[in-house]
Amino acid sequence: MLKVCYKPSFVRQFKKLPVGLQEEAIAKIGFFKDPKNHTLLGVHKLHGKLKKYSGFSVDFQNRIVFDYLSANEVVLLSIGDHDIYK
């Protein structure tokens, strides 16, 4: 199981989301903690200015960007639609 930490900017963005999307994100983060589920979530390495980070899908429009702190620990950096990649 992965240990998940949250950057304050992630928490602020999360609080601005509609309640239904917050609930879906919480479920996906729980699912994400087990590395066996990463292919189902579409975990992928990002490109461009975010190339040192990775991301996964919450739904068809919203994504979570994260960074590996170690093999067993990640920090969630941002959540939102594709604009978070800019």
Secondary structure as GFF3:
##gff-version 3
##sequence-region A 1 86
A	DSSP	beta_strand	3	6	.	.	.	ID=ss1
A	DSSP	alpha_helix	8	15	.	.	.	ID=ss2
A	DSSP	alpha_helix	19	32	.	.	.	ID=ss3
A	DSSP	three_ten_helix	35	37	.	.	.	ID=ss4
A	DSSP	alpha_helix	38	41	.	.	.	ID=ss5
A	DSSP	beta_strand	44	45	.	.	.	ID=ss6
A	DSSP	three_ten_helix	48	50	.	.	.	ID=ss7
A	DSSP	beta_strand	54	57	.	.	.	ID=ss8
A	DSSP	beta_strand	63	70	.	.	.	ID=ss9
A	DSSP	beta_strand	73	80	.	.	.	ID=ss10
A	DSSP	three_ten_helix	82	85	.	.	.	ID=ss11
###
